[in-house]
Amino acid sequence: MKVSVDLDKCVGAGQCVLTADDVFDQRDEDGLVKLLDPSPPGERLADVRLAAEMCPASAITVEE
């Protein structure tokens, strides 16, 4: 799995962090998403997919 984020789309809602805090965080300076693990293990797939679905700005892309 490969995860990427589009900072130009991110609105800092934080839903990704609440769903998969080992993969996503928020930057201190502006609250935008910070990708902690661009290649998380397969067992995290469901949570990462959910984070992408919950993102109000569609800023997260998941490639399997």
PyMOL commands that set and color helices and strands:
alter all, ss='L'
color gray80, all
select helices_A, chain A and resi 15-19+42-54
alter helices_A, ss='H'
color red, helices_A
select strands_A, chain A and resi 2-5+24-26+33-35+60-63
alter strands_A, ss='S'
color yellow, strands_A
deselect
rebuild
show_as cartoon
